[in-house]
């Protein structure tokens, strides 16, 4: 099979397309003919060597495709599935245990489905599993136009929360169109001066942004970050708490998110769909930090 392989860590130039042996599923696994994979920060962090990875390695977590071989009762050959790839998604074939994939609704394309798993579940688990966001509460989403952020805005809106998004000037209309009731342009104003007494502050940006959200919290509120060590001391001083979200596979949640897409309650923003051969450009775009929504790789096999 054709796959994107790294033999060493470094810049996007280390990404190489090679012929590899097709993986074989074990008991309780499926072999997926990959139709699409999406790019996540964890992918280029592994490519850089930030996270330890045995080399050579096939990168990629998010996958959508068709079951080629099933060694599990829950799935049959020909089923369209999406979720987490166990053996690397940047390839024509990938194996996955059945506990980390779900059936793809017909109304959701492979490109859309591939954009859901990591970003969608990060937003879902942060807002609902960790923050227990409820109708009538206020959620502040920093980086609201990004892969995780644009899901978070919509999930919070569907849950009946008041949603405030932050981002640059060019993303104002996009984020308001997702259902945010208010928008803070960080190039024009300080979020801590514009927003106060939020129940949930969700940081998808990191860096100085994480600390800047602490003053926006109400007493008893929570700040959840995807990117930085949580500012626990700062949050404690305002009577709140801060935590780091560590997303995990959950097929039931995958199915719920896909159902929201299929029903038209939520949409996924795919910034660009590139062929697997343009994986280096896909990483460059994702790593720039200025992409709206998700970058998807189309795999033709």
Phi, psi and omega in degrees: 000160174273136181209155173268122188235142169245134176257346177208162180270158179154208181289173181305339180297343180283349179284120183231139176267124185223165171273127182233163173290136177293132178291155178246133182286143173269177176302135181083009180238164172237150170262122184254127167281110189287129175258325180205150175222151177244162184260130178237157176307327179299330180295308182282341171291320175294321178298323178287338183096012179293320175255137181294135182215131176293133182248149359290157183218149170260122183277174174107130180249309185286130182217147169219137182183201186239135180294119179270317178221132178243129172240038181216146183291331189284344185227149178240157175302135182097347177292136171274128185226163175210160180151222183260136175272129178281333186246011181103124188271343181278064185199166178287335178222147177213148173258151177211137168296149185292343179283358181237013176227161178220162178288139182273129175296146180299329184284352181252126181287164177298323179295319177294314183297322180294338180277352188276310202308293185292310183294314182296316181287329175299312179296315182297310184291326177294312185286320190254317179286321184266312185269345181051046181301136183234162175305135178091347177278170180248129178242128176254124182245112177271131187079044191290345181265354184281183183302310178283317185299320184289332171291316183299317179303314184288319179298317180295320179295316178298326180285353179089018178272158168280128187243131175241125178252152173237152178172192181274172184303318187293342184260002183304304184297323179299311183292319177297326178291338177282345179121003175293139179276336181218158181220135176247118178274108185293345177280347184245335183208158178278125184299325181291337176275335184267337188228143176208162173059040177275149178282320183225123171250123183244112183262115176250010187256310183086192182061218182294339181300322185302307180296327183294341181275343183305313182293348180280347187280145169278165173298129183090358180280180182220138172251126178242130180239147177262344197239338187235166166298130184294139180281071187297319182293315179299318179295321181297324182294336178257014177077022181239189177223160181224137183219156175262131178276133175237099189289147177224156180299143177204101185297328178294318178291322175304314181296322179294317180295315179298325177295322177295322176294313183299326181278351181084009180281335181223147173234155177252130179269112176259109185293320182200142173249121183240149174292157181306326181297342180257032183298327179296316177296322179299318178294319179299317179296314181296319184289342180295335180078007183242016182278137175270119181076219189242153171260130183240140174258126175268130182250116178259122180226000000 
